[in-house]
Amino acid sequence: MILYRLRCEGEHEFEGWFPSSVSFEHQAERGLLSCPQCGAHTITRALMAPAIRRGAGDGAPMDATGDAAMGTTGTTTGTGCVSTPPVTPAPARDTVPVPDAAMALLQKMRDVIEQHCVNAGPQFAAEALKMHRGEKQATGIYGSMTEDEREMLDDEGVEVLTIPWVRPADS
């Protein structure tokens, strides 16, 4: 796999993983790539700093600034219910910078959720349970819940998705 730093015609930069350089060229020529910030389809490769391994036994690459490269994984389940964690600032020593491309995607996800779902706020768990039991018409909702409420919904078989609730995009 190859990690490319990409740039759209609007000068937004983001990253993309490709099986080969030929795969990138093929996708770019067919207009299959798009900017996560503005949706533009004219995408080119931008200059990147090389990944440099720290040592023979350490497989974690560093970028040109000497910072360890960061990766994320996640799983998703659910059909219309989204839980947003309560907003509580983490101590500065525990914060990890979020790459621009990931932040743009999370901001776009927040925008879509706010446009298409109802904010149930702290009543999220109660509303999701009513919908699950058929006491209320099922609609897309989002809001916050406690760990105890999350366990209760899991026990009841209610599928929910917890996502990071980032600040809205400025534009």
Secondary structure, 3 states (H helix, E strand, C coil): CEEEEEEECCCCEEEEEECCHHHHHHHHHCCCCCCCCCCCCCEEECCCCCCEEEECCEEEEECCCCCECCCCCCCCCCCCEEECCCCCCCCHHHCCCCCHHHHHHHHHHHHHHHHHCEEEECCHHHHHHHHHCCCCCCCCEEECCCHHHHHHHHHHCCCCEECCCCCCCCC
